[in-house]
Amino acid sequence: PYKLSDNIELGAIYLRSLMNGFHGNLNEVISAYNEGGWSVVHRGIFNWKYVNNVRALMQRF
């Protein structure tokens, strides 16, 4: 069964893993969350619109 608390906890663990893997580079972390870490490592960030939208929302909240 789905538990919201599990989803939040695992999401936070995943984001922490991305933060560690990309040495705190927030643009790469956001992009990797959306397009996958392999893609960011091997192809770079190609979804700048998504990254910029997330960064803008972070400023609001």
C-alpha positions in Angstrom: 0.0 0.0 0.0 1.1 3.5 -0.8 2.2 5.7 2.1 2.8 9.4 1.6 5.4 9.5 4.4 7.4 6.7 2.6 7.3 8.7 -0.7 8.5 11.8 1.0 11.3 10.0 2.8 12.5 8.1 -0.3 12.3 11.3 -2.4 14.5 13.1 0.1 17.0 10.2 0.1 17.1 10.2 -3.7 17.7 14.0 -3.7 20.5 13.7 -1.1 22.1 11.0 -3.3 22.0 13.3 -6.3 23.4 16.2 -4.2 26.3 13.9 -3.2 26.8 12.5 -6.7 26.9 15.9 -8.4 28.9 17.6 -5.6 26.1 20.0 -4.7 25.7 21.5 -8.2 22.1 22.3 -7.9 21.5 22.8 -11.7 22.9 19.3 -12.3 20.9 17.8 -9.4 17.6 19.3 -10.7 18.4 18.2 -14.2 19.4 14.7 -13.1 16.1 14.4 -11.1 14.2 15.1 -14.3 16.2 13.4 -17.0 18.4 10.9 -15.1 21.9 11.1 -13.8 23.5 9.1 -16.6 22.2 11.7 -19.1 23.6 14.6 -17.2 27.0 13.0 -16.8 27.3 11.9 -20.4 25.3 14.5 -22.3 25.2 17.5 -19.9 22.1 19.5 -19.1 19.7 19.7 -22.0 16.5 20.6 -20.1 17.3 24.1 -19.0 13.7 25.2 -19.2 12.8 22.7 -16.5 15.9 23.6 -14.4 15.1 27.3 -14.6 11.4 26.7 -13.7 12.4 24.7 -10.6 14.9 27.4 -9.6 12.2 30.1 -10.0 9.8 28.1 -7.9 12.5 27.6 -5.2 12.7 31.4 -5.0 9.0 31.7 -4.3 8.9 29.0 -1.6 
